[in-house]
Amino acid sequence: MNEAVRVTAWVRGRVQEVGFRWFTRANALRIGELTGFAVNLGDGRVQVVAEGPKERCDALLAWLRTGDTPGRVDGVTEIWDTPRGGYDGFEIR
């Protein structure tokens, strides 16, 4: 059984104004079974919240760290939690 989890990731680097949120959403949809969002933060980071099966959240987190993203990722910090629900799909905020 693959339990449902929530991961919140903060991505730092050159990740705003490069299509990063759009590509994050596209990859979340490609991976499948994920809900949540990606949002620009005032300090230049992008926050990504994803809920779904742990293996799928792990896959999204791995993609964020690969460097195969728009812009330049200098680092990703994440925390894991229990899902809270309330999302319709994966959106860009």
Backbone as CSV, one residue per row, in Angstrom:
resi,resn,N_x,N_y,N_z,CA_x,CA_y,CA_z,C_x,C_y,C_z
1,MET,0.841,-1.187,0.000,0.000,0.000,0.000,0.884,1.248,0.000
2,ASN,0.534,2.193,-0.818,1.292,3.432,-0.910,0.487,4.539,-0.250
3,GLU,0.865,4.893,0.970,0.085,5.851,1.742,0.094,7.239,1.118
4,ALA,-0.990,7.978,1.336,-1.074,9.360,0.872,-0.303,10.251,1.835
5,VAL,0.442,11.186,1.266,1.254,12.120,2.049,1.102,13.524,1.475
6,ARG,1.689,14.459,2.187,1.771,15.844,1.722,3.233,16.248,1.809
7,VAL,3.751,16.828,0.737,5.098,17.376,0.767,5.013,18.854,0.393
8,THR,5.680,19.669,1.182,5.814,21.093,0.876,7.285,21.327,0.602
9,ALA,7.575,21.865,-0.581,8.959,22.107,-0.984,9.149,23.581,-1.299
10,TRP,10.299,24.108,-0.898,10.689,25.471,-1.224,11.896,25.368,-2.138
11,VAL,11.736,25.898,-3.354,12.770,25.787,-4.379,13.438,27.146,-4.528
12,ARG,14.763,27.172,-4.371,15.479,28.436,-4.497,16.422,28.394,-5.696
13,GLY,16.711,29.561,-6.213,17.540,29.708,-7.404,16.880,30.717,-8.327
14,ARG,17.123,30.578,-9.622,16.439,31.444,-10.602,15.216,30.677,-11.087
15,VAL,14.133,30.785,-10.306,12.951,29.953,-10.550,11.673,30.777,-10.761
16,GLN,11.821,32.088,-10.830,10.663,32.928,-11.140,10.873,33.584,-12.498
17,GLU,9.768,33.773,-13.222,9.755,34.383,-14.550,10.489,33.534,-15.587
18,VAL,10.502,32.222,-15.399,11.128,31.300,-16.353,10.196,30.137,-16.708
19,GLY,8.930,30.201,-16.269,7.988,29.124,-16.556,8.067,27.968,-15.579
20,PHE,8.732,28.175,-14.459,8.959,27.098,-13.495,7.662,26.520,-12.948
21,ARG,6.724,27.382,-12.566,5.456,26.888,-12.011,4.677,26.090,-13.056
22,TRP,4.677,26.575,-14.291,3.969,25.869,-15.362,4.559,24.471,-15.561
23,PHE,5.894,24.380,-15.627,6.534,23.078,-15.806,6.327,22.175,-14.588
24,THR,6.283,22.757,-13.399,6.014,21.967,-12.197,4.618,21.361,-12.273
25,ARG,3.632,22.168,-12.678,2.273,21.653,-12.832,2.232,20.567,-13.902
26,ALA,2.883,20.805,-15.035,2.896,19.819,-16.124,3.498,18.499,-15.656
27,ASN,4.562,18.562,-14.868,5.182,17.326,-14.371,4.327,16.647,-13.321
28,ALA,3.645,17.422,-12.480,2.731,16.826,-11.504,1.617,16.076,-12.229
29,LEU,1.090,16.661,-13.311,0.041,16.003,-14.083,0.583,14.767,-14.806
30,ARG,1.805,14.849,-15.313,2.438,13.707,-15.987,2.644,12.547,-15.001
31,ILE,3.110,12.866,-13.806,3.334,11.842,-12.777,2.000,11.215,-12.375
32,GLY,0.976,12.051,-12.253,-0.373,11.574,-11.967,-0.677,11.399,-10.490
33,GLU,-1.956,11.444,-10.181,-2.498,11.237,-8.831,-2.013,12.260,-7.814
34,LEU,-1.578,13.440,-8.273,-1.124,14.490,-7.366,-2.079,15.674,-7.429
35,THR,-2.323,16.264,-6.264,-3.055,17.518,-6.173,-2.187,18.506,-5.423
36,GLY,-2.474,19.791,-5.589,-1.706,20.808,-4.887,-1.517,22.036,-5.733
37,PHE,-0.371,22.720,-5.528,-0.139,23.968,-6.244,1.338,24.335,-6.227
38,ALA,1.678,25.300,-7.094,2.991,25.940,-7.109,2.749,27.442,-7.097
39,VAL,3.470,28.168,-6.241,3.254,29.601,-6.086,4.597,30.316,-5.930
40,ASN,4.709,31.491,-6.557,5.889,32.332,-6.358,5.819,32.982,-4.983
41,LEU,6.950,33.041,-4.306,7.037,33.716,-3.017,7.755,35.055,-3.198
42,GLY,7.517,35.970,-2.308,8.096,37.306,-2.395,9.609,37.344,-2.319
43,ASP,10.238,36.298,-1.768,11.689,36.284,-1.623,12.403,35.629,-2.809
44,GLY,11.652,35.320,-3.893,12.272,34.751,-5.084,12.194,33.238,-5.179
45,ARG,11.729,32.579,-4.133,11.573,31.125,-4.175,10.215,30.760,-4.753
46,VAL,10.075,29.474,-5.101,8.783,28.920,-5.469,8.429,27.877,-4.427
47,GLN,7.213,27.944,-3.919,6.718,26.939,-2.978,5.846,25.958,-3.758
48,VAL,6.101,24.674,-3.547,5.334,23.616,-4.188,4.714,22.767,-3.095
49,VAL,3.393,22.605,-3.140,2.686,21.725,-2.211,2.045,20.627,-3.040
50,ALA,2.356,19.378,-2.711,1.785,18.245,-3.445,1.260,17.221,-2.463
51,GLU,0.090,16.669,-2.783,-0.501,15.596,-1.990,-0.827,14.438,-2.912
52,GLY,-0.602,13.231,-2.403,-0.901,12.027,-3.164,-0.075,10.872,-2.643
53,PRO,-0.014,9.779,-3.400,0.791,8.635,-2.984,2.256,9.037,-2.795
54,LYS,2.888,8.501,-1.758,4.268,8.894,-1.442,5.209,8.722,-2.620
55,GLU,5.091,7.611,-3.352,6.006,7.399,-4.486,5.840,8.487,-5.544
56,ARG,4.641,9.019,-5.709,4.397,10.074,-6.701,4.942,11.422,-6.198
57,CYS,4.784,11.688,-4.908,5.378,12.899,-4.327,6.894,12.828,-4.411
58,ASP,7.465,11.647,-4.149,8.918,11.459,-4.284,9.375,11.746,-5.711
59,ALA,8.579,11.312,-6.700,8.940,11.524,-8.104,8.943,13.015,-8.440
60,LEU,7.958,13.768,-7.941,7.928,15.207,-8.199,9.107,15.887,-7.519
61,LEU,9.390,15.518,-6.292,10.516,16.093,-5.563,11.834,15.785,-6.274
62,ALA,11.986,14.570,-6.768,13.205,14.199,-7.511,13.337,15.066,-8.758
63,TRP,12.217,15.297,-9.477,12.260,16.148,-10.668,12.688,17.564,-10.304
64,LEU,12.187,18.095,-9.189,12.568,19.445,-8.773,14.074,19.542,-8.551
65,ARG,14.685,18.449,-8.141,16.118,18.444,-7.820,17.020,18.070,-8.994
66,THR,16.464,17.595,-10.113,17.293,17.076,-11.205,18.067,18.133,-11.949
67,GLY,17.573,19.352,-11.957,18.184,20.360,-12.800,17.552,20.374,-14.178
68,ASP,16.633,19.431,-14.452,15.920,19.384,-15.732,14.668,20.253,-15.634
69,THR,14.862,21.456,-15.107,13.768,22.391,-14.877,14.114,23.704,-15.568
70,PRO,13.116,24.543,-15.833,13.437,25.869,-16.371,14.192,26.679,-15.324
71,GLY,14.992,27.603,-15.766,15.748,28.430,-14.831,16.908,27.651,-14.247
72,ARG,17.176,27.905,-12.972,18.283,27.236,-12.282,17.871,26.976,-10.840
73,VAL,17.912,25.719,-10.437,17.593,25.350,-9.057,18.894,25.256,-8.271
74,ASP,18.994,26.071,-7.220,20.172,26.031,-6.348,19.961,25.117,-5.151
75,GLY,18.712,24.833,-4.819,18.442,23.950,-3.694,16.954,23.792,-3.458
76,VAL,16.613,22.690,-2.818,15.220,22.391,-2.483,15.179,21.937,-1.027
77,THR,14.311,22.551,-0.260,14.074,22.151,1.123,12.639,21.658,1.204
78,GLU,12.432,20.536,1.894,11.067,20.023,1.969,10.719,19.564,3.376
79,ILE,9.407,19.559,3.634,8.882,18.942,4.845,7.738,18.020,4.432
80,TRP,7.571,16.949,5.181,6.526,15.960,4.921,5.479,16.067,6.012
81,ASP,4.237,15.789,5.627,3.131,15.901,6.567,2.004,14.976,6.111
82,THR,0.927,14.973,6.863,-0.255,14.214,6.450,-1.073,15.096,5.516
83,PRO,-1.770,14.497,4.547,-2.553,15.295,3.598,-3.687,16.045,4.292
84,ARG,-3.974,17.216,3.790,-5.069,18.030,4.314,-6.259,18.049,3.362
85,GLY,-6.013,17.758,2.083,-7.089,17.734,1.092,-7.556,19.122,0.707
86,GLY,-8.620,19.150,-0.067,-9.208,20.412,-0.463,-8.713,20.971,-1.777
87,TYR,-7.904,20.215,-2.520,-7.397,20.689,-3.806,-8.137,20.001,-4.945
88,ASP,-8.434,20.785,-5.987,-9.003,20.239,-7.221,-7.881,20.240,-8.247
89,GLY,-7.194,19.134,-8.384,-6.102,19.054,-9.344,-4.857,19.731,-8.828
90,PHE,-3.988,20.088,-9.759,-2.718,20.767,-9.421,-2.721,22.104,-10.128
91,GLU,-2.637,23.178,-9.357,-2.788,24.495,-9.951,-1.573,25.391,-9.791
92,ILE,-1.560,26.421,-10.605,-0.567,27.479,-10.501,-1.241,28.636,-9.784
93,ARG,-0.598,29.124,-8.767,-1.174,30.263,-8.023,-0.290,31.486,-8.196
